Amino acid sequence: MSAARLLLCAALLAGCATQNTAPPGAQVPAERLQQTVVTGQTTKAQLLAAFGPTKNVRFDSGFEAWVYQSPAGDGRFAEFVVLIDPAGVVAKTRKRAPAPAP
């Protein structure tokens, strides 16, 4: 096997082994989330327009949970979860602080 092919194979294998450390969900600064998302007022359409699509879970009841991540430094992220009611309006939010740095 030529050195070029061997190098190409090694590069491809290294790419497969690289782990993505980015968390699930769109990354949005915490301040922007807090200023934009208002319980009982903000709609699903407004969330999409402001932040774009993000990781979400749709329940049989018609409710949806959308997860946003806010960079907190040192590769850590805070979590902001939005519960959307069946009518498409924010029903509740929850913030979770980032995990402590290792």
N, CA, C and O atoms as CSV, one atom per row, in Angstrom:
chain,resi,resn,atom,element,x,y,z
A,1,MET,N,N,0.854,-1.170,0.000
A,1,MET,CA,C,0.000,0.000,0.000
A,1,MET,C,C,0.903,1.238,0.000
A,1,MET,O,O,1.872,1.296,0.758
A,2,SER,N,N,0.597,2.210,-0.831
A,2,SER,CA,C,1.433,3.401,-0.916
A,2,SER,C,C,1.250,4.259,0.332
A,2,SER,O,O,0.255,4.147,1.049
A,3,ALA,N,N,2.225,5.105,0.566
A,3,ALA,CA,C,2.184,5.988,1.743
A,3,ALA,C,C,0.986,6.935,1.673
A,3,ALA,O,O,0.398,7.259,2.705
A,4,ALA,N,N,0.618,7.381,0.474
A,4,ALA,CA,C,-0.517,8.293,0.319
A,4,ALA,C,C,-1.823,7.605,0.697
A,4,ALA,O,O,-2.678,8.199,1.355
A,5,ARG,N,N,-1.973,6.356,0.280
A,5,ARG,CA,C,-3.191,5.611,0.629
A,5,ARG,C,C,-3.253,5.343,2.130
A,5,ARG,O,O,-4.313,5.452,2.748
A,6,LEU,N,N,-2.118,4.996,2.701
A,6,LEU,CA,C,-2.065,4.737,4.132
A,6,LEU,C,C,-2.423,5.995,4.918
A,6,LEU,O,O,-3.167,5.928,5.897
A,7,LEU,N,N,-1.901,7.130,4.493
A,7,LEU,CA,C,-2.203,8.405,5.144
A,7,LEU,C,C,-3.683,8.754,5.002
A,7,LEU,O,O,-4.299,9.240,5.950
A,8,LEU,N,N,-4.250,8.510,3.833
A,8,LEU,CA,C,-5.660,8.775,3.595
A,8,LEU,C,C,-6.530,7.898,4.500
A,8,LEU,O,O,-7.485,8.382,5.108
A,9,CYS,N,N,-6.199,6.617,4.587
A,9,CYS,CA,C,-6.957,5.708,5.461
A,9,CYS,C,C,-6.865,6.148,6.918
A,9,CYS,O,O,-7.867,6.128,7.633
A,10,ALA,N,N,-5.689,6.541,7.360
A,10,ALA,CA,C,-5.509,6.985,8.743
A,10,ALA,C,C,-6.335,8.240,9.015
A,10,ALA,O,O,-6.939,8.367,10.080
A,11,ALA,N,N,-6.362,9.160,8.062
A,11,ALA,CA,C,-7.141,10.392,8.229
A,11,ALA,C,C,-8.630,10.092,8.291
A,11,ALA,O,O,-9.351,10.676,9.101
A,12,LEU,N,N,-9.091,9.189,7.443
A,12,LEU,CA,C,-10.510,8.824,7.460
A,12,LEU,C,C,-10.895,8.139,8.764
A,12,LEU,O,O,-11.954,8.428,9.321
A,13,LEU,N,N,-10.066,7.249,9.251
A,13,LEU,CA,C,-10.346,6.576,10.514
A,13,LEU,C,C,-10.320,7.549,11.684
A,13,LEU,O,O,-11.135,7.442,12.600
A,14,ALA,N,N,-9.401,8.485,11.658
A,14,ALA,CA,C,-9.332,9.487,12.730
A,14,ALA,C,C,-10.598,10.335,12.719
A,14,ALA,O,O,-11.106,10.693,13.782
A,15,GLY,N,N,-11.115,10.662,11.540
A,15,GLY,CA,C,-12.349,11.433,11.442
A,15,GLY,C,C,-13.528,10.679,12.011
A,15,GLY,O,O,-14.417,11.280,12.613
A,16,CYS,N,N,-13.549,9.380,11.829
A,16,CYS,CA,C,-14.635,8.563,12.371
A,16,CYS,C,C,-14.549,8.476,13.889
A,16,CYS,O,O,-15.572,8.357,14.563
A,17,ALA,N,N,-13.357,8.533,14.422
A,17,ALA,CA,C,-13.173,8.382,15.865
A,17,ALA,C,C,-13.327,9.693,16.611
A,17,ALA,O,O,-13.430,9.691,17.838
A,18,THR,N,N,-13.345,10.806,15.908
A,18,THR,CA,C,-13.468,12.101,16.563
A,18,THR,C,C,-14.851,12.230,17.174
A,18,THR,O,O,-15.863,11.989,16.517
A,19,GLN,N,N,-14.876,12.612,18.438
A,19,GLN,CA,C,-16.151,12.726,19.132
A,19,GLN,C,C,-16.616,14.172,19.090
A,19,GLN,O,O,-15.823,15.090,19.303
A,20,ASN,N,N,-17.893,14.377,18.817
A,20,ASN,CA,C,-18.476,15.713,18.811
A,20,ASN,C,C,-18.883,16.047,20.236
A,20,ASN,O,O,-19.765,15.396,20.796
A,21,THR,N,N,-18.249,17.057,20.831
A,21,THR,CA,C,-18.549,17.419,22.213
A,21,THR,C,C,-19.636,18.475,22.316
A,21,THR,O,O,-20.027,18.848,23.422
A,22,ALA,N,N,-20.128,18.961,21.189
A,22,ALA,CA,C,-21.190,19.961,21.235
A,22,ALA,C,C,-22.469,19.320,21.773
A,22,ALA,O,O,-22.798,18.192,21.407
A,23,PRO,N,N,-23.186,20.027,22.631
A,23,PRO,CA,C,-24.405,19.468,23.207
A,23,PRO,C,C,-25.559,19.501,22.214
A,23,PRO,O,O,-25.490,20.195,21.200
A,24,PRO,N,N,-26.619,18.753,22.505
A,24,PRO,CA,C,-27.782,18.800,21.628
A,24,PRO,C,C,-28.514,20.125,21.783
A,24,PRO,O,O,-28.446,20.754,22.839
A,25,GLY,N,N,-29.195,20.540,20.762
A,25,GLY,CA,C,-29.980,21.771,20.831
A,25,GLY,C,C,-29.230,22.955,20.258
A,25,GLY,O,O,-28.000,22.980,20.243
A,26,ALA,N,N,-29.984,23.935,19.786
A,26,ALA,CA,C,-29.397,25.156,19.246
A,26,ALA,C,C,-28.674,25.910,20.358
A,26,ALA,O,O,-29.115,25.910,21.507
A,27,GLN,N,N,-27.580,26.540,20.014
A,27,GLN,CA,C,-26.827,27.305,20.991
A,27,GLN,C,C,-27.212,28.779,20.898
A,27,GLN,O,O,-27.047,29.417,19.858
A,28,VAL,N,N,-27.725,29.299,22.001
A,28,VAL,CA,C,-28.211,30.675,22.075
A,28,VAL,C,C,-27.736,31.270,23.393
A,28,VAL,O,O,-27.828,30.606,24.425
A,29,PRO,N,N,-27.228,32.507,23.393
A,29,PRO,CA,C,-26.828,33.130,24.662
A,29,PRO,C,C,-27.999,33.181,25.651
A,29,PRO,O,O,-29.131,33.477,25.270
A,30,ALA,N,N,-27.715,32.892,26.909
A,30,ALA,CA,C,-28.746,32.836,27.955
A,30,ALA,C,C,-29.528,34.143,28.049
A,30,ALA,O,O,-30.745,34.122,28.234
A,31,GLU,N,N,-28.846,35.274,27.923
A,31,GLU,CA,C,-29.509,36.568,28.032
A,31,GLU,C,C,-30.563,36.735,26.942
A,31,GLU,O,O,-31.644,37.270,27.186
A,32,ARG,N,N,-30.239,36.276,25.753
A,32,ARG,CA,C,-31.179,36.399,24.634
A,32,ARG,C,C,-32.413,35.519,24.859
A,32,ARG,O,O,-33.534,35.933,24.563
A,33,LEU,N,N,-32.207,34.318,25.377
A,33,LEU,CA,C,-33.337,33.437,25.679
A,33,LEU,C,C,-34.244,34.074,26.727
A,33,LEU,O,O,-35.464,34.100,26.566
A,34,GLN,N,N,-33.647,34.583,27.795
A,34,GLN,CA,C,-34.428,35.165,28.886
A,34,GLN,C,C,-35.201,36.398,28.442
A,34,GLN,O,O,-36.299,36.652,28.936
A,35,GLN,N,N,-34.639,37.165,27.517
A,35,GLN,CA,C,-35.304,38.373,27.041
A,35,GLN,C,C,-36.409,38.063,26.032
A,35,GLN,O,O,-37.378,38.816,25.930
A,36,THR,N,N,-36.278,36.977,25.294
A,36,THR,CA,C,-37.185,36.677,24.195
A,36,THR,C,C,-38.347,35.775,24.592
A,36,THR,O,O,-39.472,35.976,24.133
A,37,VAL,N,N,-38.085,34.784,25.441
A,37,VAL,CA,C,-39.098,33.774,25.759
A,37,VAL,C,C,-39.935,34.227,26.954
A,37,VAL,O,O,-39.426,34.378,28.064
A,38,VAL,N,N,-41.235,34.442,26.704
A,38,VAL,CA,C,-42.165,34.890,27.747
A,38,VAL,C,C,-43.276,33.848,27.885
A,38,VAL,O,O,-44.023,33.593,26.941
A,39,THR,N,N,-43.374,33.253,29.073
A,39,THR,CA,C,-44.396,32.251,29.328
A,39,THR,C,C,-45.788,32.835,29.091
A,39,THR,O,O,-46.101,33.932,29.553
A,40,GLY,N,N,-46.613,32.086,28.368
A,40,GLY,CA,C,-47.973,32.510,28.082
A,40,GLY,C,C,-48.101,33.462,26.910
A,40,GLY,O,O,-49.216,33.807,26.519
A,41,GLN,N,N,-46.971,33.902,26.332
A,41,GLN,CA,C,-47.024,34.859,25.211
A,41,GLN,C,C,-46.249,34.405,23.979
A,41,GLN,O,O,-46.767,34.451,22.864
A,42,THR,N,N,-45.019,33.970,24.180
A,42,THR,CA,C,-44.177,33.605,23.041
A,42,THR,C,C,-44.747,32.356,22.361
A,42,THR,O,O,-45.145,31.399,23.025
A,43,THR,N,N,-44.778,32.387,21.022
A,43,THR,CA,C,-45.321,31.261,20.268
A,43,THR,C,C,-44.200,30.419,19.669
A,43,THR,O,O,-43.043,30.832,19.594
A,44,LYS,N,N,-44.589,29.237,19.251
A,44,LYS,CA,C,-43.661,28.326,18.587
A,44,LYS,C,C,-43.066,28.994,17.338
A,44,LYS,O,O,-41.869,28.874,17.077
A,45,ALA,N,N,-43.898,29.686,16.580
A,45,ALA,CA,C,-43.435,30.380,15.371
A,45,ALA,C,C,-42.408,31.453,15.720
A,45,ALA,O,O,-41.436,31.641,14.988
A,46,GLN,N,N,-42.613,32.154,16.828
A,46,GLN,CA,C,-41.657,33.179,17.245
A,46,GLN,C,C,-40.328,32.560,17.664
A,46,GLN,O,O,-39.266,33.114,17.380
A,47,LEU,N,N,-40.384,31.407,18.341
A,47,LEU,CA,C,-39.149,30.708,18.721
A,47,LEU,C,C,-38.369,30.300,17.480
A,47,LEU,O,O,-37.156,30.497,17.410
A,48,LEU,N,N,-39.063,29.732,16.505
A,48,LEU,CA,C,-38.402,29.327,15.261
A,48,LEU,C,C,-37.790,30.527,14.537
A,48,LEU,O,O,-36.676,30.442,14.020
A,49,ALA,N,N,-38.517,31.639,14.500
A,49,ALA,CA,C,-38.016,32.832,13.819
A,49,ALA,C,C,-36.797,33.410,14.546
A,49,ALA,O,O,-35.852,33.871,13.906
A,50,ALA,N,N,-36.820,33.385,15.866
A,50,ALA,CA,C,-35.741,33.995,16.645
A,50,ALA,C,C,-34.492,33.125,16.725
A,50,ALA,O,O,-33.373,33.634,16.647
A,51,PHE,N,N,-34.681,31.800,16.884
A,51,PHE,CA,C,-33.542,30.930,17.172
A,51,PHE,C,C,-33.333,29.797,16.182
A,51,PHE,O,O,-32.307,29.119,16.234
A,52,GLY,N,N,-34.292,29.574,15.275
A,52,GLY,CA,C,-34.181,28.460,14.346
A,52,GLY,C,C,-34.571,27.157,15.018
A,52,GLY,O,O,-34.935,27.147,16.194
A,53,PRO,N,N,-34.498,26.059,14.281
A,53,PRO,CA,C,-34.885,24.763,14.846
A,53,PRO,C,C,-33.909,24.301,15.914
A,53,PRO,O,O,-32.738,24.682,15.903
A,54,THR,N,N,-34.393,23.482,16.832
A,54,THR,CA,C,-33.561,22.927,17.889
A,54,THR,C,C,-34.045,21.522,18.209
A,54,THR,O,O,-35.054,21.064,17.671
A,55,LYS,N,N,-33.334,20.858,19.069
A,55,LYS,CA,C,-33.762,19.518,19.477
A,55,LYS,C,C,-35.078,19.634,20.224
A,55,LYS,O,O,-35.251,20.515,21.067
A,56,ASN,N,N,-36.012,18.733,19.907
A,56,ASN,CA,C,-37.314,18.797,20.566
A,56,ASN,C,C,-37.921,17.417,20.696
A,56,ASN,O,O,-37.538,16.474,20.004
A,57,VAL,N,N,-38.878,17.327,21.601
A,57,VAL,CA,C,-39.624,16.094,21.831
A,57,VAL,C,C,-41.098,16.449,21.775
A,57,VAL,O,O,-41.538,17.402,22.419
A,58,ARG,N,N,-41.860,15.687,21.010
A,58,ARG,CA,C,-43.301,15.904,20.901
A,58,ARG,C,C,-44.008,14.778,21.660
A,58,ARG,O,O,-43.739,13.599,21.430
A,59,PHE,N,N,-44.911,15.154,22.564
A,59,PHE,CA,C,-45.638,14.185,23.374
A,59,PHE,C,C,-47.012,13.913,22.772
A,59,PHE,O,O,-47.544,14.731,22.021
A,60,ASP,N,N,-47.583,12.753,23.110
A,60,ASP,CA,C,-48.909,12.382,22.611
A,60,ASP,C,C,-49.973,13.396,23.014
A,60,ASP,O,O,-50.981,13.548,22.324
A,61,SER,N,N,-49.754,14.085,24.121
A,61,SER,CA,C,-50.719,15.069,24.623
A,61,SER,C,C,-50.775,16.335,23.769
A,61,SER,O,O,-51.665,17.167,23.941
A,62,GLY,N,N,-49.812,16.476,22.844
A,62,GLY,CA,C,-49.753,17.675,22.019
A,62,GLY,C,C,-48.716,18.678,22.501
A,62,GLY,O,O,-48.378,19.618,21.782
A,63,PHE,N,N,-48.213,18.483,23.712
A,63,PHE,CA,C,-47.159,19.355,24.234
A,63,PHE,C,C,-45.836,19.007,23.556
A,63,PHE,O,O,-45.641,17.890,23.078
A,64,GLU,N,N,-44.934,19.987,23.525
A,64,GLU,CA,C,-43.590,19.783,22.991
A,64,GLU,C,C,-42.588,20.373,23.966
A,64,GLU,O,O,-42.869,21.380,24.615
A,65,ALA,N,N,-41.419,19.751,24.072
A,65,ALA,CA,C,-40.307,20.295,24.861
A,65,ALA,C,C,-39.176,20.600,23.896
A,65,ALA,O,O,-38.713,19.724,23.165
A,66,TRP,N,N,-38.736,21.851,23.902
A,66,TRP,CA,C,-37.637,22.282,23.049
A,66,TRP,C,C,-36.446,22.599,23.937
A,66,TRP,O,O,-36.599,23.224,24.986
A,67,VAL,N,N,-35.258,22.168,23.520
A,67,VAL,CA,C,-34.048,22.342,24.328
A,67,VAL,C,C,-33.079,23.283,23.620
A,67,VAL,O,O,-32.741,23.099,22.451
A,68,TYR,N,N,-32.645,24.293,24.362
A,68,TYR,CA,C,-31.621,25.219,23.879
A,68,TYR,C,C,-30.423,25.125,24.817
A,68,TYR,O,O,-30.569,24.812,25.999
A,69,GLN,N,N,-29.247,25.397,24.281
A,69,GLN,CA,C,-28.005,25.365,25.059
A,69,GLN,C,C,-27.381,26.758,25.031
A,69,GLN,O,O,-27.387,27.440,24.006
A,70,SER,N,N,-26.843,27.164,26.183
A,70,SER,CA,C,-26.160,28.451,26.272
A,70,SER,C,C,-24.720,28.208,26.695
A,70,SER,O,O,-24.480,27.606,27.741
A,71,PRO,N,N,-23.748,28.669,25.893
A,71,PRO,CA,C,-22.352,28.477,26.257
A,71,PRO,C,C,-22.055,29.103,27.624
A,71,PRO,O,O,-22.457,30.232,27.904
A,72,ALA,N,N,-21.344,28.351,28.467
A,72,ALA,CA,C,-21.021,28.828,29.819
A,72,ALA,C,C,-19.520,28.835,30.072
A,72,ALA,O,O,-19.093,28.990,31.216
A,73,GLY,N,N,-18.718,28.672,29.036
A,73,GLY,CA,C,-17.267,28.685,29.176
A,73,GLY,C,C,-16.701,27.315,29.498
A,73,GLY,O,O,-17.404,26.442,30.006
A,74,ASP,N,N,-15.438,27.141,29.200
A,74,ASP,CA,C,-14.716,25.891,29.461
A,74,ASP,C,C,-15.386,24.682,28.818
A,74,ASP,O,O,-15.285,23.574,29.345
A,75,GLY,N,N,-16.071,24.876,27.684
A,75,GLY,CA,C,-16.725,23.777,27.000
A,75,GLY,C,C,-17.997,23.290,27.677
A,75,GLY,O,O,-18.517,22.228,27.335
A,76,ARG,N,N,-18.498,24.056,28.631
A,76,ARG,CA,C,-19.713,23.683,29.353
A,76,ARG,C,C,-20.897,24.468,28.803
A,76,ARG,O,O,-20.728,25.518,28.183
A,77,PHE,N,N,-22.093,23.945,29.037
A,77,PHE,CA,C,-23.299,24.585,28.523
A,77,PHE,C,C,-24.400,24.547,29.570
A,77,PHE,O,O,-24.587,23.541,30.254
A,78,ALA,N,N,-25.128,25.655,29.690
A,78,ALA,CA,C,-26.348,25.685,30.493
A,78,ALA,C,C,-27.482,25.229,29.579
A,78,ALA,O,O,-27.381,25.326,28.356
A,79,GLU,N,N,-28.549,24.738,30.176
A,79,GLU,CA,C,-29.671,24.227,29.400
A,79,GLU,C,C,-30.920,25.071,29.665
A,79,GLU,O,O,-31.187,25.451,30.805
A,80,PHE,N,N,-31.676,25.359,28.620
A,80,PHE,CA,C,-32.915,26.114,28.722
A,80,PHE,C,C,-33.977,25.298,28.004
A,80,PHE,O,O,-33.927,25.145,26.784
A,81,VAL,N,N,-34.945,24.770,28.762
A,81,VAL,CA,C,-35.986,23.927,28.193
A,81,VAL,C,C,-37.284,24.718,28.143
A,81,VAL,O,O,-37.667,25.365,29.117
A,82,VAL,N,N,-37.954,24.661,27.001
A,82,VAL,CA,C,-39.215,25.368,26.796
A,82,VAL,C,C,-40.313,24.330,26.565
A,82,VAL,O,O,-40.201,23.484,25.678
A,83,LEU,N,N,-41.366,24.401,27.364
A,83,LEU,CA,C,-42.529,23.533,27.180
A,83,LEU,C,C,-43.571,24.325,26.405
A,83,LEU,O,O,-43.987,25.404,26.826
A,84,ILE,N,N,-43.984,23.780,25.273
A,84,ILE,CA,C,-44.949,24.441,24.397
A,84,ILE,C,C,-46.262,23.672,24.464
A,84,ILE,O,O,-46.284,22.452,24.307
A,85,ASP,N,N,-47.354,24.395,24.700
A,85,ASP,CA,C,-48.665,23.738,24.825
A,85,ASP,C,C,-49.214,23.368,23.444
A,85,ASP,O,O,-48.659,23.782,22.426
A,86,PRO,N,N,-50.304,22.589,23.407
A,86,PRO,CA,C,-50.866,22.167,22.117
A,86,PRO,C,C,-51.300,23.323,21.214
A,86,PRO,O,O,-51.393,23.146,19.999
A,87,ALA,N,N,-51.567,24.498,21.780
A,87,ALA,CA,C,-51.941,25.661,20.977
A,87,ALA,C,C,-50.726,26.360,20.375
A,87,ALA,O,O,-50.882,27.287,19.580
A,88,GLY,N,N,-49.498,25.923,20.748
A,88,GLY,CA,C,-48.288,26.512,20.184
A,88,GLY,C,C,-47.749,27.688,20.968
A,88,GLY,O,O,-47.005,28.502,20.421
A,89,VAL,N,N,-48.111,27.797,22.257
A,89,VAL,CA,C,-47.670,28.906,23.102
A,89,VAL,C,C,-46.795,28.344,24.232
A,89,VAL,O,O,-47.054,27.254,24.743
A,90,VAL,N,N,-45.768,29.094,24.611
A,90,VAL,CA,C,-44.887,28.659,25.698
A,90,VAL,C,C,-45.685,28.553,26.987
A,90,VAL,O,O,-46.290,29.527,27.436
A,91,ALA,N,N,-45.683,27.360,27.581
A,91,ALA,CA,C,-46.415,27.111,28.822
A,91,ALA,C,C,-45.515,27.220,30.040
A,91,ALA,O,O,-45.968,27.597,31.121
A,92,LYS,N,N,-44.223,26.889,29.867
A,92,LYS,CA,C,-43.313,26.857,31.003
A,92,LYS,C,C,-41.878,26.824,30.489
A,92,LYS,O,O,-41.625,26.337,29.387
A,93,THR,N,N,-40.948,27.334,31.269
A,93,THR,CA,C,-39.532,27.230,30.951
A,93,THR,C,C,-38.784,26.706,32.164
A,93,THR,O,O,-39.253,26.799,33.298
A,94,ARG,N,N,-37.619,26.157,31.898
A,94,ARG,CA,C,-36.765,25.676,32.967
A,94,ARG,C,C,-35.323,25.920,32.577
A,94,ARG,O,O,-34.921,25.653,31.444
A,95,LYS,N,N,-34.540,26.431,33.525
A,95,LYS,CA,C,-33.116,26.662,33.307
A,95,LYS,C,C,-32.338,25.685,34.169
A,95,LYS,O,O,-32.696,25.424,35.317
A,96,ARG,N,N,-31.273,25.152,33.601
A,96,ARG,CA,C,-30.376,24.282,34.379
A,96,ARG,C,C,-28.967,24.806,34.209
A,96,ARG,O,O,-28.503,25.016,33.088
A,97,ALA,N,N,-28.289,25.017,35.323
A,97,ALA,CA,C,-26.916,25.513,35.298
A,97,ALA,C,C,-26.000,24.471,34.671
A,97,ALA,O,O,-26.321,23.282,34.676
A,98,PRO,N,N,-24.868,24.901,34.133
A,98,PRO,CA,C,-23.930,23.939,33.545
A,98,PRO,C,C,-23.335,23.048,34.637
A,98,PRO,O,O,-23.271,23.421,35.808
A,99,ALA,N,N,-22.910,21.880,34.219
A,99,ALA,CA,C,-22.230,20.974,35.138
A,99,ALA,C,C,-20.920,21.605,35.583
A,99,ALA,O,O,-20.310,22.351,34.818
A,100,PRO,N,N,-20.472,21.321,36.805
A,100,PRO,CA,C,-19.193,21.881,37.272
A,100,PRO,C,C,-18.046,21.424,36.373
A,100,PRO,O,O,-18.062,20.320,35.830
A,101,ALA,N,N,-17.077,22.278,36.233
A,101,ALA,CA,C,-15.902,21.953,35.428
A,101,ALA,C,C,-15.134,20.800,36.082
A,101,ALA,O,O,-15.027,20.737,37.307
A,102,PRO,N,N,-14.605,19.896,35.268
A,102,PRO,CA,C,-13.874,18.751,35.842
A,102,PRO,C,C,-12.582,19.161,36.494
A,102,PRO,O,O,-11.859,18.314,37.018
